[in-house]
Amino acid sequence: MTWSAAWKVSIPLHFQHQLPSAAAPFAPAASGGIIGGVSNQPAPNEESLLTAARNEMLTRVGPGTPMGELLRRYWQPIGGASELDANPIKPIRLMGEDLVVYRDRGGRYGLIDRHCPHRRADMTYGWVEPHGIRCSYHGWLMDETGRCLEQPYEDTTNPKPSKAGCEIKAYPVKECAGLLFAYLGPLPAPELPIWEPFTWENGFREIVLADVPCNWFQCQENSIDPVHFEWMHDNWGARLRGGDLNIAPKHLKLKFEAFDHGFVYKRVREGQSEEDRYWTVGRVALWPNGFYLGSHFEWRVPVDDENTLSVAWFFMRVPKGREPYMQDRVPTWMSPLKDDTGRFITSHVINQDIVAWAGQGRIADRTKEHLRSSDIGITIMRGRFFAELDAMAAGKEPGGIIRSANEAQCIPLPNMARELNTEGIPLADFDKDPILRQRLKEFRHHYGQPQEVRRAFIEAMGIAGA
């Protein structure tokens, strides 16, 4: 289902904004957005605040809930394939369901109920076979489709017993670019989108996970909130480094546009112009629960109503002259969130974001908000979700789902750094870009990069002696 790219919101310094008259493909819900019409208000007003019931619609993700059913229609990243190298079985909780992800000895991935259908033993303590996973309690063998392949005692004493009715809940799993994706919705499953960055060559990739103690939606709203960069990452970040002045360039103009795979936000800050790629290209709030910034993705995957699995995939092009570079294994690591005193770690970019997300409480109470012009992207995103929930309730397929295998291959996204990521630059030129220069010095996004990952990165970049 294709979204219209015709509607947008532009907010200059004096806080005017408007939408073109072209309607969005789905009408917005009664509250939660200004999609598809024209607003002459200088900012979202009190009428745009959510009721408690509407807030619950956005935040509750268990089986049978409206949002839970919507998110289950999309492939969700659930971790890295390399996590299963040391132990091929991992317990995982997704959208209120306790599950086990595994890789059997034949290389097949499975995601099944954590509890065996026989006597409810924990499949985490089973083991993998050439095909499937075996329960350690009585040896029942299950495969990735949920079929019961063996029931050892019955197979011995009652040859060819029927195993009908002994299936286990199971969901499809696919590996792509080192990530594992799962689909928890009704079959047939849509195509797994292969985003263009997943096809890039000659780059160092890594996957970072974090267990965030709050609801997924307050994490995802961050994906369409450009102004927080000015204050959280620039001004507050400067204070964390010992500064005491608010010297970050101010935001002067914002624009939000819909496209087939979510939203693009664009901005102009002091010292920039409308010729800058932050305005001409922008960044992507990837539908339904992702964020794409040109060289990395972030997803906010619901664990349950009060917890979120942050999954981030990073790409760093090796310098020109070091091609071809082949990465045999994409490392996956978990970023710690708190220090020894129990306070949140604030030294890295996404750790700072998590402070803001979790600081709103386990589930943010949006009935107490006071939204302003900087929050217009939030209003638009909420409106889109309500529109999709209404469409699904009417029996329509949600937007952004791809059914064509051809369309799902190498999907381009707006990217301010495409040439850098695909063509590369000489190592000597990294020092000319403050972000690249810092990236060579340290991993700036998440705290806690393991030393072995850092060593592999240094080797890939060719900076061991630098």
N, C-alpha and C positions, 0 to 999 in steps of 0.2 A: 504494500500500500504506500503510495507516494504522497508526501506532504507538499503543500504549496510553498514555493520559495519567494512568493510575492510580497508577503507581509513582513514588516520590520518596525522597530521602534528606534528613534534617534533622539538622544538627549544631549543638547548642548549645555554650555555652562549655566545658562539662565533657566535650566530645568524644564524647558518645553519639550514635549514629545508627542508623536502622533503615529497612528497606524494608517496605512493606505486602506481604501475602501474594499479592496479585494479580500474576500472572506477566506478564512482557513478552511481546509477540507472538512473539518468537524466543527460544529458549533460549540463554543465554550459552555461550561456549566454556569449556573446562575451566579456563582461567586468563585473567586480564585483567579481571575485574570481579565485582561482586556483584549484577548485575541479576537481578531476578525472584525473590529470596529474602530472607531476613532474616539480618543479620549482627550478632553480639553482640560483635564485636571493636571496640576503641576507635579503631582506625585500620587502613588496609591494612597487612598484615604481609609478612614475607619471602616467603611463598608466593605473594603477588600480583605479585612481580617477574617480569619477562618473561625468557624464555630468549632466546638469540641468534636462534634460528629464528623465534620469535614476533615479535621485534623486526623481523626482515627482512620478515615478512608485512605489518607496518604501514607500512614505509618504502619498499620497492621498488615503483616505479611504471611501469616500462617495459612495452611490449606483452607480453601473455602472463602477467604477474605477477598474483597475486590482487588486490592493492590497485590496481594499474594498471587492471585490468579493471573493478573496482568504480567507481573515480572516473570512468572513461569513460562510465558510465551516466548521468552528470549533466551538464547544461550548465555550462560553466566560463567565467568572465569572462577575457578575454585581453588587454584594453586598452581604450582609448577610441577612438571613431570619429573624433574630431578629430585623432588621430595621423596619419591618412591624408590630411589636407588638403594638407600640403606635398609629401609623396611618397606616392602611393597604394599603394605596395608596401613591406611590412615583413617582414623575416625574424623568425621566432619559433621557439623550441624549447619543446615541451610534452610532458611525460611521456615524455621520451627520444626524441621524434620531431622532426626538423628540418623545418620547414614555412615557408610564406610566406602571410601574410594580405594581401589586396588588396581594393581597391574599383575596379571597372571604370568606364568612362565612362558606363555606363548606370545606375550606382548600386548594382550588385549586389556583395555581399561574397562572397569566396571564401577558403578555407583549404586549400592544396594542398601536396603534397610540394615541398620546396625544389628538388629536382632534376628536370629535364625527362626524360620517359620515352624521349626519342630517344637522346641521348648523354650524359645526366646533367649538362647545363649548369645553372648556378645561376639559378633563376627570379627571384632578387632583382634581377638585372640586366636583366630583361625590361621590358616596358611594357604598360600596359593599353590595351585597345581598347573600342569601344562595347559589346562583349560578350566578356568574357574577358581573359586575360593571355597575352601572346605572348613566347616565348623569343627572346632576342637572338642565339642561336647559328645556328639554321637556320629560325627563324620559325614554329615550330609554335605553334598557338593552342589554348589549353585553356580550358574554362569552369568555373564554380563547382561543377558536379557531377562533374568529372573527365574529361568527354568531350574528346577531341581533335577540334576543329572544322576545323582547317586544317593541311595539310602542304604548304607552298607548292611545293616542287620536284615532288613527286608529283602534286599537283593540276594542275600545268602540263604535265608530260610523260606522265602516265598518268591521264587524266580519270576521276573517280569511283573512286579507289582505295579499298580497304577500310581503315578505320582501326580495325578490331576488334583488341583486344589492346594498343592504344596509349594506353589511359586512364592518368590520373595519380591517385594517391591524393588524395582530397578529402573534406572534412568540412563539414557545414552551419555557417553563421554567421548570427546574428541580431543586430540592433542594438536596444537598449532603454535609454532614459534616458541616452543618450550612451555607454553601454558596448557593447562587442562581446562576444557570448557564442558559444562554439563547442561543438559536440557531437562527441566522438570515439569514441562507442560504436556498437554494432550498430543498424541500422535496423529498424523505424521509430523515429525519435527521439521521445522524450517531449515534452510541451509545455514551453516555456520558462516558468518561474514568473515572473509579473509581481508583484513584491512591492509592497504598497500605497505605500511611499515613492516608488516610481518614478512614481506617478500624481499626486503632490502638485504643486500649482501655486504660483506667486508665491514661488519660491525660487531662490537662487544655488547651482548645483551645480558640482562639480569632481571630477576623477578623478586620483588620485595613484598612481604605480607605484614600485616599488622592487625591485631585484634582490638577493635575500637569499641569502647564501652558506651555506645549510644545507638539510637535508631539510624537507619541508613539514609533517611530523607534529609536530615540536617547535614549529613556529609555531602549528599549530591547537590544540595542547594549552593554549596560552595563553588560548584563547577560553573555557575553562571553569575558570579559575584565578583567582577573585576576590581571594584574599589577596595576590597579587603587587602589586595596586594600592597597598596599604598601605605596602609596603616599597620597591618599585622606583620608583613614580611620586610617592609622598608623601615618605617618609623619605629615600630616595636623591636624589630631585628637590630636596628642601630643601638637602641637602648640596652639590649641584651649584650651588645659588644662594648658597652661603656659610654655611648653617646648620651646627650641630654637635650637634643633639639629635634623638632619635627621638620626635617629638611627634604623629605621625599617629594619628588615632583607630583603636583596635584593632578587629579583627573579633571579634564575639561569637557570631554564629550564621550558619550557611550552610544553604541548601536547594537541591537540584537536582531538577528535574522534566523528564520527557520530554513532548514533544508532537509533532504531526504533522510538524513541520519542524526537529526537532533537540531541543535542551535549553534550559531556562531556569534560570539560576542566580539565587538571591536571597540577600541578606545583610543583617545588622544590624551596624552599627558603633557604637562609643561615641558618644553624643550622638544616636543615632537610635532609633526604636521600630519595632514591627511595623506601625505605621500608615504608615510611610514607603514611597514607591513602590519603593525598592530592594528591599523585602520583598514588597509586594503585587503588583508587576508584574515587576520583574527585567530581566535582560538575556539575550540569545539567543546560544547557540552554534549557529549555523545549519548544518544538515546539508547536505553532509558536510564542507565545508572553509571555512565562513564564520563571521562574527561580526557581530552586529547590536546597536548600542548606542543606538538611538532616532533619531539624526539622521545616522548614517552606517553603511555596511557595510564590512567588510574580508574579503577572501578570500585564502587561501594556495594558490596554484595551482602544482602541481609542474612545474618545468622539466625536471628529471631527479632522480635519487636524491639529489643533493647540492646542489641549487639550487632556489629557490622564487621565483616572481613574486608579489609582494604587490600586490594590486589593491584600492584603497580608493575608495569613492564617498561624497561628502559633500553634504549639503543644509543650507542655512541660509535659513530663512524671512525674507523682507524685512519690515521693520517695518510695522505697520498704517498705512494712509494712503499707502503707495507702490504699492498694487495699481492696475491689473494690472501685474505684472512678467513680461515674456517674455524668456527667455534663448535667443538664437538659436543659440548654440554652447556646448557643455559643454567647457571646457578640460581637457586632459590633460597632466600633467607628471611628470617623473621626479625622485624625491627622492634626492639623494646620501647615501651612508651613511658615508663616511669623510672626515676632514679632510686637510689637506696633509701631516700627519705620518704618515698611515696609520692613525690611531686612529679608532674608531667615534665618530660624532657622537652626543652624549647630551642635547642641549638640548630635544628634542621627544618627545612621548609615545610614538609608534610607533618612533622611533629608539631610545628606551630599551628597548622590547620587543625590537627586533632584536638589541641587545647580548646580551640573555638567550638568545634563540634561537640565534644564531650561536656564542655562547660555549659551547654544549654540544658543539660539534664539527660536522663536516659531517653526520654521522648520529649522533644521541645513542645512547650505549651504555646502554640501560635495564637491563641485567643488574647494573649497579653502583649503582642507585638505593636510596634508603631512604625509602619513601613513608610519609606520616603523614596525619592527619585532614584537613589542609588540601588534600590531594591526592585526596579522594574523587571529585571531579568528573572528574579524570584517569582514575581507575580505571573509572568508569562509561562514559566515552567509549570507552576501549579495549575494554571489554566489548561495547559496541554494535557497534563495527567488526568484532570477531571474530564476533559473531552474524550480521552482514550477510554477511561473507565465507563463513561456513558455509551461509547460506541461498542465496547465489548459486551455490555449488558444488553444492548440491542441485537447482539448476535453477529457483529462485524469483527473482522480481524484487525487487531491493533496496528498502528503505523510502524514503519521501520522494519517489518518482517520481510525476509527475502525467501522466495520459493524457487527461484531459478538458480541452478548451479552456475550458469555462466555469469549471471549478475553478481554472484557472491564472491567471485574471484578477483583479487587485487583491487579492492574498492578504494579509490583515492579519497582523501579528506583534505580540507583546507590546511595548508602547512606553510608556515613562515620560513621553514628551514629545509625545504625539500632538496635544494641543490647541495647544501652542506651535507645532508644525510645520504645522498645518493652518489654525488661526485667526489666529495671530500675536499680537504684543503691540506697544504703542507703543514707539518708539525710546527714550523716556525711561525705560522700565521695564527695558531691557537692563542698566542699571547696577545693578539690584537683585540680579541673578544673577551670581555670580562667574565661572561658565563663559562665559556670554554676554558679560559685560564683557570677559573676556580674548579671546574670539573676535573681537570688534570691533577689539581692539588688535593682534592678530597671529594667524596660523594656527598653532595649538598642536600639531597632530598630527604633521606631517611637516616636517622641515627643508627649506628651499630653495624656498619658493613663489616663482615668477617674479614680477617687478614688474608685468608686464602683467595677470597674474591678480589680484594684489592690487588694482590700479587698478580692474579690472572689479568686484571685490567691493565696494570703497569706493563706487563709483557706484551699485551695486545697493542697498546699505544706506542710501544718502543721508547718508553721514558725511564727505563730502569736506572740509567746513569745520569738522568737530568736532575 
